[in-house]
């Protein structure tokens, strides 16, 4: 028998179109050499054109899935995505606090198509319960504004955004600058308040970017599960997701997904 690979758990919503959420997370983990496991928090009716419906699971179902995996199989890293409600945010934050593994928190607020995936009533729970449990928080610019009120309009604003996120307690903040309109580079800032790592990659014109945030957070968690430190895991994840964006493909009539298997096709 072969030894088991590192184990990584995603706690997120399901995307029926296969481009984001649990589906993107598990594809990413497989591509990066870790065994992916899942706790489904919500089911969405979703395709390339948007989210057509979403139904969250009861907190007891989320807890039961989490305990079943962690108590028997164990985890080397956990990634969170869509949590939908204050009750689920509180539940997952409590589970993370009792788990001896790094946690990557993607504070998902809206979908690629602009559909709300987090109730406004859950924002305080994200700020004061979920972010403090995070080893790395990975908000995009819309999520930074939603959580902190800081609006990033230029690269020079990323440091201020990171400071605002770190004030809620995560060990590291990765501020994703991909939504900045200007420039030929996608620029992100990773910092723990002392160390700064600026990550730059070519900005690809490909419009098929569904699942980018889920993929990046899962790639970071996969790196942490393999024993990388945070800067190394984030650097490797940035490289992986940049290639996945470049290889994104048409699916349906709207925004297609990034290609999680781009390295296997190269």
C-alpha positions, 0 to 999 in steps of 0.5 A: 500500500502507498502512504496516504497523501496530506489531507486537506478539508474544504468547508464550503458551498457546492457549485452545480456547474463545477467551476467554483465552491466545493468542486473547484476546491477538490479539483485543486487539491487533487491537482496539487497532490493532497487528499481533498475532503469536504463539508458541504455548507450550502447547495447552489443551483449555479451555471456559467450565467449565475446563481439561480438558487441557494439552500444552506444546510443546518448547522448540525449537518455541517458539524456532523460532517466536520466531526466525521472527517476530523475525528477519524481521518484527521486534517493537515489544513482546512479551507473555508468558503461560502458559509451563507449565514451567521449561524454557519459562520459561528458554527464553523469558527468554533470548529476551527478553533478546536482543530490543530491545523492551519485554516485558510479563510476565504470570506466569500461575500458575492459570486463572480456574477454578483450574486450574494452568498453571505447574509448581511447579518453574518458580517459581524460573525465573520469579523469577530469569530471567523477571521480571528481563527484564520491562519490566512484570510484571502479577501478580494477587494469587494470583500475588503470593502464589505468587511472593513469599509476600506476601498482599494482603488490603487496598488498603494491602497493594498497595505491599508486594506491589509492593516484593516483586515489584520485588525480582526485577528488573522495571522496573515492577510492576503489582499487580492488585487486582481480586480484593480482596473489599471496595469498589466499585472495582477498584484496581491499583497501578503502580510502579517503586519511585519513581513510583506510579500508582493506577488505579481503575475501577468494579467490575462485577458481571458474572461473565463475566471469563474472559481478563481478565489476558491481555487487560490484559497484551496491551493494555499491550503494544499501547500500548508497541508504539504508542510510549506510555510505561509509565504511559500504556500501563497507563492506556489498558489499564486503560480498555480492559479495564474496558470489556471486563469490563462487556461480558462475555457468556455463552458455554457454561455456565460463565464467559464471556469479556470482550468484546474488541470492545466499542468496535466495538459501542458 
